[in-house]
Amino acid sequence: MKKIILLGIALVSFTFSNAQTKKNDLNVGVHFGTQEYRGDIDNEFFTGKQNAAFGVSFSKYLTPWFDFMGMVTYSNLDNGDSTSFFETKFLDFNIMAKMKFNNGKWLKESSLFQPYLVFGFGEGVSFADHYTENSKNMSVDVNLLGGIGINFAISEKLGINLMSKYTYMWNDDFDDRSSKDKNFQDQLLITTIGLNYRFTGKNDSDKD
């Protein structure tokens, strides 16, 4: 009988704890900002040469330390001069692991300031007239990425998010230029501000 009571207490405690931890476990957002290019033609990083970017994101709670995160961003990139120029419409699909600093150990999960790191990979779909290998003028490029950000929890469900993400293109076709000496030169840096909304996954039984 004692074992049954202890088991029941353990199950109730686990359920209660799980409900608190996963109270807000799905997060969706919109973001906008700037995208910068670095490649065989030029280097725009930290120079003020920027292109507008915007998109949507979502994240799903996994553990106090990690979330699963997806992000889609659109931008129209251009660079060069009269002798060497490219213009590309770019749609970037990203899948990332989000490592949270507000994990209950370093910062409280309910902290106002919620820094994080992201790392993962993606598929970049670009459209330009200079893609001559196919009739649709489209290129699909695998990329690797990493970044840093911070979320400001202005309420239980709303947050303002700042993020900077570096993308390394897996091939050297993005700007229609290649170098025999330096391969895989196409890189992107995006900096965004966004608004996040958290959906309630499970109710918190004691309302705290």
N, C-alpha and C positions, 0 to 999 in steps of 0.2 A: 504493500500500500504506500509506504514511504517513497519507494522508487517511482511509482506512478505520479505521486504528488510533485516530486522533484522534476520529473520529466515534463509535467504540465506547466510548472513554473518556468522552466527553461524555454518551452515553446512559446508561452505568452510573452516572455521577455524578448525573445528573438523577433517575434511579430511586431511588438511595440517599437523596438529599436529600428527595425527595417522600415516601418511606416514613417518614423521621424526622418531617417536618412534620405529616403526616396520621396519625400513630400513634394518636391519640385524636381522632377527627373527628366523633363523634356524642355529644351530651350530652342526657340527659333528667333531669328533676327534678320535685319536688313543692314547693309553697310555701304558706305561710299567713301571714296578717297582718291588717291593717286597711284599710278603704276609707272615705274621707271624701267628703262631698258639698258642692258649692257651686252655688247656683242662685237661682231667683227667690224661694224661700221663706226660705232661710237660707244661712249660710256656716259650714261645720264645719271648714274648713282650720285646722290647728294649734290647735284649741280643746279637744281631748280628747273630742269627740263622734265616736265611731267605730263602725263596723260590721265584724263579722268577715268575712274573705274567705279563700278557699283555692282551689287549682287545680294545674295541671300545666304544664310547659314543656318545650321541646326546642330544641336549636340544632345547626346543621351548619356545620362548618368550611368557609370559602370561601378566605380568604387570611390571612396573618399579621395583617392589620389588621381584617378583617371576618368575622363569622359571620352566617348566616341564622338567625333566631330566631322561634319561635312560642310563644304563651302563651294559655292558657284559664283564666279566673278566674270563680268564682261568689261572689256576695255577696247579702245581703238588706238593702236600704237602707230607712231610714225617717227622717222628719224632720217637724217642724211642731208645731202645737198643736191645740186643739179647733176652731179656726176655719179653719185651713189646714194640712192634713196629707196626706202621701202615704206609701205603703209599696210597695216594688218589689223583686221578685226579679230579679237582674241577672246575665246570663251574657255575659262579654266575650271575644271572639275577636280576638287580635292577631297581626299579621305585622310583624316588625321587622328592621331592620339593626342589628347589634351591633358597635360600634366598640371594639376592644380596645386598652388601654394597654400590655398585655404582648405587644407586636408584634415584639419582637426589636430595636427601635430605642430605645423609651422605657424598657421593662422587658423582661427576659428572658421568653420564652414560658413557661418553667417556673417563673416567679416565684411565691412563696407568695401575694403580694397581687396580684390581677388586676382592677384597676378597668376600667370600661367605660361607654359611653354607648349608649342605644338610642333609635331614632326610627322611626316607621312609622305604620300606620293599623289600624283594626279595625272590627268589627261588634259592636255592643252589642244584645243581645236582652233585653228587659225584659218582665216579666209583672206586671200590676196590674189591680185592679178599676176604676180610674179611666180606663183606655183604652177609650173608647166608640166609636171609629171602626171597630172590627172585633169580630166575635163571640168571638174567642179572647182578647181583652184582652191583646194582644201588640203591642209596638212594636220595630221594627228600626232602629237608628240608626247611621249611619257616624260614626266618630270619628277624630281625629288624636291622636297621643301622642308623648311624649318622656320620657326618664328617665335615671337614673344608678344605678350599682350597683357592687358589688365582690364578687368571688369569692375565698374563702380556700381554697387548694388544700391540704387536710389530708393528702392522699396523691395518688398518680399518677392515681387514678380517682375519688376522692371529693372533693367540695368543699362548703363552706357558703356560701350566697349571700345577700347583702342587696341589696335593690333598692327604689327609690322611683320611681313612674311617674305622670305627669300625663296625664290624658285630657280632651280638649276635644270635647264632643258637637257634631255638625254641625247638629243641629236643637234646638229648644227645647221638646220634648215630654216629656222624661224625668220631670219632676216635675208634669206636668199644669198647668203655669203658663207664661205667656208675658208678655213686656213689649213694648209698642210702642216704647218708648224704647231698650231694651237687648235686642237679639236675641242668640241663641246663648249663653245664660247657664249652661247645665248643664255642670258640670265635675266631675271625680273625681280624687282623689289616693289611690293605693294604695301601701302600704309593706309589704313582705313579707320573711320569712326563709325560706330553703329549703335543701334538700339535693339536690345534683347527683351524677349518676353518669355517667362517661365510658365509652363502649364503644370497644373497640379496633377501628379500621378497617383498619389495615395493621400488620404486625409490624415492629419496629425490628431490623434485622439485626445490629447490634452491641450491642444491649441497653442503650444509654445514653440 
